[in-house]
């Protein structure tokens, strides 16, 4: 075989190998080709579930892990504003090693009973990185970033448990059927927020439907009674599907969406880390605001309200002592709807991050009602549907969902505008501030120039004839 034939054979073999690799990669779902940020997002949620740790405090665990990953990467290459760790990493530090060590160290501190599983995840991640100084420096950077966020959140109040005694009056929340479970999240509204000045920063005026004799209350009452009952004749098959699709703990659907987008949009490590840190910052603060409102107002759930409709003093609310919600009511008060708050915040951040709300997607539900697939034309459409689902399920009043959407959008906008901003944006802002300061200084100097006299002026005045 001559040299030309050999070269043609090599080229044909290379092309065949390339096509084989492309086909092999395409056979895997996108989640299988996820980047280290989405990998550690999955690991974090798996660790939470395996630990038995429940309640909204787990949102802090995940948010802190993502903040540590974000800060570690930006210590290596400052592309975005850090949250808690301002140091500069040694030149050449491995980003992948930094990400793994950062997430691992936060999670074992916050979920210590999962240390063995998290150690295995770290070892697996580090095994793919060549040994050497870059790897050592990356691990050290990640651990330092983890230590910084753990120190910053050490006294955030997330470990404090406050007592709570359910009420019994009209309009007041109490445990709901069928489990009549004790309330969850009682103390979480008092946790120090990640991005807000306080849990009530974006609170709206007191809702009109809290007045049981009001027209607003009657409208909300009759809507959920009609659409959300276990034996509803007005709820459509699609509305029932929507209720089941969104019933999993929020923001579960949007978490899976974000993981898919990170892969399909080919986000690099830095952009992925920033996106997930922003989203989980919003999650924690939405829950702080939401649970704060729940136990500040203690408003009853539809199932309690409808069974006691004869006592509320409103002639437009007919009671049904046997009424049950289509889906089981969660064990905490009605206002605010957490699905609405979280869905709106995530939709706001995703739209701002990608530069448009109009990104269509199709996604499938997880437990407790897995296998339902729905499609959306935009992020905001999905947030609205998540809110509507709570009425179709019979577990929230409309006003709770409406206000939740408003507050969620405000929280999402605040997180995106004020945290983890691009480094070049900060440099431009610093330059503008310097220009303003310089202009003010020059204006001040110009005002003072006129009365100043030089030594030559004084000599001329002295020598002038009198």
C-alpha positions as a printed NumPy array, in Angstrom:
array([[  0.   ,   0.   ,   0.   ],
       [  1.429,   3.397,  -1.013],
       [  1.586,   6.441,   1.272],
       [ -1.476,   8.082,  -0.358],
       [ -3.624,   5.001,   0.285],
       [ -2.435,   4.837,   3.866],
       [ -3.328,   8.494,   4.451],
       [ -6.8  ,   7.999,   2.911],
       [ -7.37 ,   4.972,   5.148],
       [ -6.318,   6.94 ,   8.201],
       [ -8.684,   9.778,   7.273],
       [-11.571,   7.341,   6.712],
       [-10.83 ,   5.688,  10.058],
       [-10.7  ,   9.036,  11.851],
       [-14.038,  10.082,  10.345],
       [-15.606,   6.754,  11.306],
       [-14.274,   7.064,  14.835],
       [-15.577,  10.641,  15.1  ],
       [-19.052,   9.602,  13.915],
       [-19.036,   6.667,  16.331],
       [-18.179,   8.943,  19.254],
       [-20.903,  11.432,  18.298],
       [-23.465,   8.634,  18.024],
       [-22.301,   7.129,  21.32 ],
       [-22.633,  10.473,  23.109],
       [-26.04 ,  11.115,  21.573],
       [-27.299,   7.825,  22.988],
       [-26.977,   9.206,  26.494],
       [-29.561,  11.572,  28.003],
       [-28.354,  15.132,  28.487],
       [-28.166,  14.651,  32.238],
       [-25.512,  11.986,  31.714],
       [-23.285,  14.6  ,  30.048],
       [-23.859,  17.243,  32.698],
       [-21.048,  19.46 ,  33.898],
       [-19.571,  19.314,  37.435],
       [-21.96 ,  21.999,  38.717],
       [-25.055,  20.029,  37.759],
       [-23.373,  16.822,  38.939],
       [-22.906,  18.307,  42.4  ],
       [-26.437,  19.69 ,  42.367],
       [-27.699,  16.136,  41.955],
       [-25.275,  14.874,  44.611],
       [-26.462,  17.554,  47.038],
       [-30.137,  16.671,  46.635],
       [-29.39 ,  12.95 ,  46.85 ],
       [-27.483,  13.561,  50.098],
       [-30.353,  15.575,  51.55 ],
       [-32.862,  12.86 ,  50.685],
       [-30.673,  10.046,  52.036],
       [-29.971,  11.945,  55.246],
       [-33.584,  12.091,  56.371],
       [-33.177,  15.841,  56.858],
       [-36.429,  17.574,  55.958],
       [-37.979,  20.997,  55.875],
       [-36.943,  24.291,  54.319],
       [-33.562,  24.384,  56.071],
       [-32.237,  22.043,  53.376],
       [-32.494,  24.944,  50.923],
       [-29.707,  26.633,  52.888],
       [-27.522,  23.538,  52.586],
       [-27.817,  23.443,  48.805],
       [-27.486,  27.218,  48.384],
       [-24.297,  27.27 ,  50.444],
       [-22.764,  24.445,  48.408],
       [-23.457,  26.343,  45.201],
       [-22.107,  29.599,  46.602],
       [-18.888,  27.839,  47.587],
       [-18.511,  26.415,  44.068],
       [-19.177,  29.825,  42.526],
       [-16.708,  31.592,  44.815],
       [-14.001,  28.961,  44.299],
       [-14.187,  29.326,  40.523],
       [-14.054,  33.105,  40.715],
       [-11.021,  32.951,  42.973],
       [ -9.304,  31.133,  40.111],
       [-10.6  ,  33.477,  37.398],
       [-12.665,  36.503,  38.508],
       [-15.487,  36.554,  35.995],
       [-18.272,  37.268,  38.482],
       [-18.626,  38.926,  41.844],
       [-18.008,  36.476,  44.723],
       [-20.439,  36.087,  47.597],
       [-18.273,  35.207,  50.622],
       [-14.733,  34.363,  49.473],
       [-12.676,  37.251,  48.068],
       [ -9.199,  35.646,  47.816],
       [ -7.203,  34.974,  44.647],
       [ -6.239,  31.355,  43.982],
       [ -2.728,  30.298,  42.934],
       [ -2.187,  30.572,  39.191],
       [ -3.11 ,  27.362,  37.388],
       [ -5.366,  25.92 ,  40.127],
       [ -7.734,  23.272,  38.755],
       [-11.326,  24.59 ,  38.47 ],
       [-12.787,  21.083,  38.568],
       [-10.895,  20.208,  41.749],
       [-12.   ,  23.475,  43.326],
       [-15.661,  22.825,  42.504],
       [-15.593,  19.304,  43.936],
       [-13.807,  20.277,  47.159],
       [-16.036,  23.316,  47.705],
       [-19.302,  21.418,  47.371],
       [-18.039,  18.441,  49.349],
       [-16.825,  20.455,  52.337],
       [-20.043,  22.435,  52.664],
       [-22.228,  19.36 ,  52.38 ],
       [-20.355,  17.246,  54.932],
       [-20.526,  20.166,  57.364],
       [-24.265,  20.62 ,  56.844],
       [-25.224,  16.951,  56.353],
       [-22.658,  15.057,  58.434],
       [-24.454,  11.707,  58.353],
       [-23.764,  11.529,  54.597],
       [-19.999,  11.941,  54.921],
       [-19.169,   8.489,  53.533],
       [-21.244,   8.982,  50.378],
       [-19.932,  12.517,  49.902],
       [-16.336,  11.342,  50.397],
       [-16.882,   8.79 ,  47.631],
       [-18.296,  11.469,  45.344],
       [-15.272,  13.678,  46.006],
       [-12.838,  10.828,  45.385],
       [-14.57 ,   9.999,  42.109],
       [-14.429,  13.613,  40.945],
       [-10.773,  14.03 ,  41.881],
       [ -9.758,  10.731,  40.282],
       [-10.546,  12.238,  36.874],
       [ -8.081,  15.099,  37.451],
       [ -4.339,  14.511,  36.932],
       [ -2.269,  14.63 ,  40.115],
       [ -0.048,  17.644,  40.562],
       [  0.132,  21.182,  41.84 ],
       [ -2.941,  22.323,  39.886],
       [ -5.062,  19.678,  41.577],
       [ -3.659,  20.398,  45.04 ],
       [ -4.208,  24.147,  44.62 ],
       [ -7.724,  23.58 ,  43.274],
       [ -8.684,  21.472,  46.289],
       [ -7.23 ,  24.064,  48.666],
       [ -9.176,  26.84 ,  46.91 ],
       [-12.425,  24.909,  47.088],
       [-11.96 ,  24.157,  50.756],
       [-11.205,  27.801,  51.515],
       [-14.342,  28.913,  49.669],
       [-16.403,  26.359,  51.615],
       [-14.935,  27.563,  54.906],
       [-15.816,  31.155,  54.014],
       [-19.512,  30.5  ,  53.362],
       [-19.798,  28.205,  56.393],
       [-18.321,  30.941,  58.584],
       [-20.61 ,  33.572,  57.103],
       [-23.731,  31.493,  57.779],
       [-22.625,  30.101,  61.156],
       [-25.126,  32.17 ,  63.159],
       [-27.947,  32.448,  60.622],
       [-30.591,  30.981,  62.938],
       [-31.362,  27.998,  60.715],
       [-30.764,  25.571,  63.589],
       [-33.191,  27.276,  65.986],
       [-36.498,  25.526,  66.65 ],
       [-39.334,  27.674,  67.953],
       [-42.488,  26.4  ,  69.603],
       [-45.852,  26.912,  67.925],
       [-49.376,  26.348,  69.13 ],
       [-52.035,  26.114,  66.385],
       [-55.073,  28.315,  66.844],
       [-58.734,  27.389,  66.774],
       [-60.552,  30.592,  65.809],
       [-62.221,  31.49 ,  62.529],
       [-59.693,  32.159,  59.776],
       [-56.851,  30.707,  61.841],
       [-54.757,  27.802,  60.559],
       [-54.927,  24.434,  62.247],
       [-53.66 ,  20.964,  61.2  ],
       [-55.551,  19.627,  58.196],
       [-56.975,  16.238,  57.185],
       [-56.266,  13.46 ,  56.617],
       [-53.009,  13.329,  58.61 ],
       [-53.552,  16.386,  60.837],
       [-49.75 ,  16.617,  60.9  ],
       [-47.831,  19.097,  63.   ],
       [-46.738,  22.298,  61.223],
       [-43.425,  22.45 ,  59.397],
       [-41.188,  25.464,  58.815],
       [-42.38 ,  27.313,  61.922],
       [-38.984,  28.896,  62.618],
       [-37.7  ,  29.333,  59.099],
       [-39.103,  32.815,  58.594],
       [-36.672,  34.019,  61.267],
       [-33.575,  32.715,  59.461],
       [-31.132,  35.375,  58.261],
       [-31.778,  35.91 ,  54.529],
       [-29.047,  35.455,  51.929],
       [-29.966,  38.458,  49.756],
       [-32.797,  40.351,  51.443],
       [-32.522,  42.971,  54.155],
       [-35.159,  41.001,  56.06 ],
       [-37.822,  38.396,  55.476],
       [-40.484,  41.095,  55.058],
       [-38.563,  43.232,  52.55 ],
       [-40.968,  42.511,  49.691],
       [-44.143,  42.002,  51.705],
       [-47.342,  43.352,  50.148],
       [-50.216,  45.12 ,  51.923],
       [-52.435,  42.879,  54.029],
       [-54.576,  40.807,  51.625],
       [-58.268,  41.717,  51.417],
       [-59.333,  38.065,  51.548],
       [-58.236,  37.84 ,  55.174],
       [-61.536,  39.584,  55.938],
       [-63.878,  36.592,  55.977],
       [-66.904,  38.771,  55.208],
       [-65.341,  40.395,  52.151],
       [-66.22 ,  39.854,  48.508],
       [-62.576,  38.919,  47.864],
       [-62.751,  36.1  ,  50.369],
       [-66.028,  34.825,  48.901],
       [-64.552,  34.81 ,  45.382],
       [-61.461,  32.892,  46.476],
       [-63.507,  30.515,  48.603],
       [-65.957,  29.617,  45.842],
       [-63.262,  29.212,  43.193],
       [-61.221,  26.698,  45.162],
       [-64.335,  24.958,  46.454],
       [-65.519,  24.402,  42.887],
       [-62.208,  23.587,  41.172],
       [-60.223,  22.011,  43.978],
       [-62.611,  19.515,  45.545],
       [-61.852,  15.81 ,  45.554],
       [-65.152,  15.191,  43.732],
       [-65.143,  18.371,  41.616],
       [-67.405,  18.328,  38.551],
       [-65.939,  21.568,  37.153],
       [-62.209,  20.748,  37.188],
       [-61.14 ,  19.508,  33.748],
       [-58.969,  16.495,  33.066],
       [-56.106,  18.797,  32.113],
       [-56.477,  20.826,  35.312],
       [-56.311,  17.599,  37.306],
       [-53.157,  16.672,  35.406],
       [-51.657,  20.113,  36.103],
       [-52.368,  19.708,  39.825],
       [-50.584,  16.344,  39.898],
       [-47.699,  17.464,  37.675],
       [-46.756,  20.315,  40.043],
       [-47.468,  18.509,  43.309],
       [-43.841,  17.543,  43.963],
       [-41.976,  19.851,  46.366],
       [-41.081,  23.113,  44.666],
       [-38.863,  24.061,  42.872],
       [-38.337,  20.434,  41.793],
       [-39.582,  20.901,  38.224],
       [-37.496,  24.037,  37.739],
       [-34.392,  22.384,  39.202],
       [-34.533,  19.695,  36.517],
       [-35.163,  22.393,  33.912],
       [-32.071,  24.33 ,  35.013],
       [-29.925,  21.189,  34.834],
       [-31.113,  20.521,  31.298],
       [-30.541,  24.131,  30.23 ],
       [-26.99 ,  24.124,  31.575],
       [-26.227,  21.226,  29.254],
       [-28.318,  22.066,  26.182],
       [-27.184,  25.711,  26.247],
       [-23.574,  24.555,  26.693],
       [-22.897,  26.74 ,  29.711],
       [-19.3  ,  26.762,  30.875],
       [-18.331,  26.089,  34.492],
       [-18.417,  29.742,  35.542],
       [-21.801,  30.476,  33.97 ],
       [-23.283,  27.242,  35.306],
       [-22.014,  27.99 ,  38.799],
       [-23.406,  31.511,  38.723],
       [-26.808,  30.392,  37.412],
       [-27.241,  27.679,  40.035],
       [-25.983,  29.908,  42.842],
       [-28.475,  32.62 ,  41.846],
       [-31.341,  30.135,  41.647],
       [-30.596,  28.553,  45.01 ],
       [-30.04 ,  31.939,  46.668],
       [-33.544,  32.791,  45.509],
       [-34.926,  29.459,  46.735],
       [-33.678,  29.976,  50.264],
       [-34.898,  33.557,  50.45 ],
       [-38.284,  32.695,  48.909],
       [-38.76 ,  30.111,  51.636],
       [-37.656,  32.547,  54.335],
       [-40.151,  35.134,  53.058],
       [-42.867,  32.539,  52.48 ],
       [-42.675,  30.773,  55.819],
       [-42.343,  34.123,  57.565],
       [-45.653,  35.229,  56.062],
       [-47.297,  31.89 ,  56.786],
       [-46.716,  32.043,  60.528],
       [-47.15 ,  35.792,  60.78 ],
       [-50.687,  35.631,  59.364],
       [-51.639,  32.015,  60.235],
       [-54.457,  31.989,  57.695],
       [-56.472,  28.823,  57.358],
       [-56.404,  26.441,  54.42 ],
       [-59.386,  25.914,  52.065],
       [-60.309,  22.523,  53.555],
       [-60.728,  24.069,  57.009],
       [-62.485,  27.147,  55.635],
       [-65.012,  25.242,  53.528],
       [-65.915,  22.827,  56.311],
       [-66.557,  25.862,  58.538],
       [-68.224,  28.063,  55.943],
       [-71.432,  28.356,  57.95 ],
       [-69.566,  30.172,  60.736],
       [-67.599,  32.788,  58.774],
       [-70.382,  35.4  ,  58.619],
       [-70.263,  35.637,  54.827],
       [-73.605,  34.894,  53.073],
       [-71.731,  34.046,  49.841],
       [-69.831,  31.08 ,  51.303],
       [-71.93 ,  27.94 ,  51.595],
       [-70.404,  25.348,  53.897],
       [-69.657,  21.734,  53.019],
       [-68.629,  19.829,  56.183],
       [-67.563,  16.808,  54.115],
       [-65.424,  18.706,  51.57 ],
       [-61.933,  17.383,  50.847],
       [-59.203,  18.811,  48.652],
       [-58.248,  16.947,  45.478],
       [-54.655,  16.611,  46.712],
       [-53.51 ,  16.378,  50.309],
       [-52.938,  19.759,  51.911],
       [-49.381,  20.464,  53.162],
       [-49.004,  21.034,  56.904],
       [-48.51 ,  24.793,  57.089],
       [-50.733,  27.888,  56.669],
       [-52.154,  29.153,  53.384],
       [-50.459,  32.516,  52.778],
       [-48.079,  32.657,  50.89 ],
       [-48.149,  29.877,  48.304],
       [-44.568,  28.611,  48.192],
       [-45.066,  27.125,  44.728],
       [-46.04 ,  30.562,  43.447],
       [-43.172,  32.398,  45.141],
       [-40.511,  29.895,  44.088],
       [-41.822,  29.419,  40.554],
       [-41.919,  33.165,  39.912],
       [-38.437,  33.765,  41.337],
       [-36.856,  31.004,  39.268],
       [-38.689,  32.147,  36.113],
       [-37.468,  35.711,  36.683],
       [-33.843,  34.654,  37.113],
       [-33.892,  32.243,  34.17 ],
       [-35.391,  34.91 ,  31.887],
       [-32.837,  37.518,  32.961],
       [-29.94 ,  35.085,  32.725],
       [-30.764,  33.888,  29.201],
       [-31.928,  37.307,  28.03 ],
       [-35.487,  36.268,  27.213],
       [-38.527,  34.738,  28.855],
       [-39.557,  33.109,  25.589],
       [-37.682,  29.828,  25.826],
       [-39.852,  26.783,  25.25 ],
       [-39.269,  23.505,  27.03 ],
       [-40.835,  20.144,  27.735],
       [-40.341,  18.401,  31.057],
       [-41.647,  15.352,  32.919],
       [-42.89 ,  15.176,  36.496],
       [-41.251,  13.257,  39.345],
       [-42.735,  11.516,  42.385],
       [-45.327,  11.391,  43.852],
       [-46.95 ,  11.595,  40.402],
       [-44.135,  10.674,  37.991],
       [-44.391,  10.381,  34.245],
       [-46.592,  13.377,  33.39 ],
       [-45.073,  15.414,  30.558],
       [-45.982,  19.023,  29.883],
       [-44.685,  21.683,  27.507],
       [-44.312,  25.416,  28.005],
       [-43.599,  28.389,  25.735],
       [-41.903,  30.482,  28.415],
       [-40.532,  30.464,  31.947],
       [-43.298,  32.794,  33.165],
       [-45.981,  30.491,  31.754],
       [-44.61 ,  27.655,  33.848],
       [-44.612,  29.85 ,  36.963],
       [-48.234,  30.842,  36.391],
       [-49.24 ,  27.22 ,  35.877],
       [-47.427,  26.183,  39.056],
       [-49.477,  28.764,  40.956],
       [-52.75 ,  27.74 ,  39.304],
       [-52.041,  24.1  ,  40.161],
       [-52.491,  24.839,  43.85 ],
       [-56.083,  25.95 ,  43.277],
       [-56.817,  22.916,  41.108],
       [-55.403,  20.767,  43.92 ],
       [-57.698,  22.463,  46.447],
       [-54.832,  23.513,  48.717],
       [-54.516,  27.303,  48.252],
       [-56.741,  30.33 ,  47.81 ],
       [-56.213,  32.433,  44.66 ],
       [-54.993,  35.502,  46.593],
       [-52.208,  33.456,  48.172],
       [-51.012,  32.399,  44.726],
       [-51.412,  35.841,  43.147],
       [-49.384,  37.59 ,  45.833],
       [-46.839,  34.776,  45.795],
       [-46.139,  35.401,  42.118],
       [-45.612,  39.116,  42.729],
       [-43.272,  38.596,  45.678],
       [-41.372,  35.814,  43.911],
       [-40.691,  38.051,  40.91 ],
       [-39.405,  40.779,  43.232],
       [-37.083,  38.368,  45.033],
       [-35.772,  36.942,  41.755],
       [-35.129,  40.404,  40.306],
       [-33.35 ,  41.523,  43.472],
       [-31.092,  38.458,  43.494],
       [-30.137,  38.83 ,  39.839],
       [-29.547,  42.598,  39.896],
       [-27.539,  42.803,  43.104],
       [-25.606,  39.544,  43.533],
       [-22.897,  37.631,  41.661],
       [-22.737,  40.305,  38.973],
       [-20.309,  40.165,  36.026],
       [-16.854,  41.464,  36.928],
       [-16.729,  43.822,  33.936],
       [-20.031,  45.338,  35.04 ],
       [-18.546,  46.006,  38.469],
       [-15.469,  47.595,  36.869],
       [-17.682,  49.918,  34.82 ],
       [-19.671,  50.785,  37.932],
       [-16.459,  51.543,  39.849],
       [-15.285,  53.73 ,  36.965],
       [-18.559,  55.655,  36.973],
       [-18.281,  56.173,  40.721],
       [-14.694,  57.406,  40.292],
       [-15.867,  59.843,  37.608],
       [-18.611,  61.189,  39.862],
       [-16.206,  61.586,  42.778],
       [-13.626,  63.31 ,  40.558],
       [-16.239,  65.663,  39.112],
       [-17.464,  66.542,  42.587],
       [-13.898,  67.198,  43.713],
       [-13.2  ,  69.403,  40.698],
       [-16.44 ,  71.321,  41.249],
       [-15.389,  71.945,  44.808],
       [-11.952,  73.106,  43.677],
       [-13.453,  75.412,  41.051],
       [-15.559,  77.089,  43.674],
       [-12.457,  77.719,  45.77 ],
       [-10.216,  78.936,  42.942],
       [-11.603,  82.497,  42.733],
       [-10.538,  83.832,  46.155],
       [ -7.052,  82.308,  45.947],
       [ -4.156,  84.72 ,  45.313],
       [ -0.634,  83.715,  44.368],
       [  2.519,  85.185,  45.902],
       [  2.991,  87.211,  42.718],
       [ -0.459,  88.735,  43.211],
       [  0.457,  89.695,  46.74 ],
       [  3.715,  91.317,  45.569],
       [  1.89 ,  93.322,  42.912],
       [ -0.596,  94.503,  45.485],
       [  2.223,  95.474,  47.847],
       [  4.195,  97.356,  45.164],
       [  1.209,  99.147,  43.765],
       [  1.212, 102.942,  44.363],
       [ -1.036, 104.115,  47.134]])
